[in-house]
Amino acid sequence: IQIDISRQDVISWNGQPVTLAELDRLMLRVAQETVQTEVHVRADAKSRYALFAAVLASSRRAGVGKLAVMGNESLGG
């Protein structure tokens, strides 16, 4: 699963824009899988860090165990 955060602060789940509430539901679904799918999170360098943190918090609340941050060296502030 690929989660992207655009420079316009839009969260996308496998290319489809989602709200934070929708993201929470999708994360719960992943967490409930018998064998969890790995989730990759990539944020544009111009995106807000607070939104990136919200995505990570959503995964933690849901109990997603396989999460990888891609390209985190490019995060803006």
Solvent accessible surface area in square Angstrom, and as a share of the most:
residue,aa,sasa,rsa
1,I,48,0.24
2,Q,42,0.19
3,I,0,0.00
4,D,39,0.20
5,I,2,0.01
6,S,36,0.23
7,R,133,0.48
8,Q,130,0.58
9,D,42,0.22
10,V,66,0.38
11,I,8,0.04
12,S,19,0.12
13,W,30,0.10
14,N,85,0.44
15,G,53,0.51
16,Q,123,0.55
17,P,93,0.59
18,V,24,0.14
19,T,80,0.47
20,L,79,0.39
21,A,57,0.44
22,E,64,0.29
23,L,0,0.00
24,D,47,0.24
25,R,141,0.51
26,L,30,0.15
27,M,0,0.00
28,L,84,0.42
29,R,155,0.57
30,V,4,0.02
31,A,22,0.17
32,Q,143,0.63
33,E,65,0.29
34,T,143,0.83
35,V,118,0.68
36,Q,39,0.17
37,T,54,0.32
38,E,79,0.35
39,V,0,0.00
40,H,57,0.25
41,V,0,0.00
42,R,116,0.42
43,A,6,0.05
44,D,42,0.22
45,A,43,0.33
46,K,139,0.59
47,S,2,0.01
48,R,127,0.46
49,Y,114,0.43
50,A,65,0.50
51,L,15,0.07
52,F,10,0.04
53,A,39,0.30
54,A,29,0.23
55,V,0,0.00
56,L,51,0.25
57,A,40,0.31
58,S,2,0.01
59,S,7,0.05
60,R,206,0.75
61,R,161,0.59
62,A,17,0.13
63,G,44,0.43
64,V,18,0.10
65,G,62,0.60
66,K,96,0.41
67,L,58,0.29
68,A,30,0.23
69,V,53,0.31
70,M,75,0.33
71,G,33,0.32
72,N,86,0.44
73,E,148,0.66
74,S,49,0.32
75,L,41,0.21
76,G,30,0.28
77,G,103,0.99
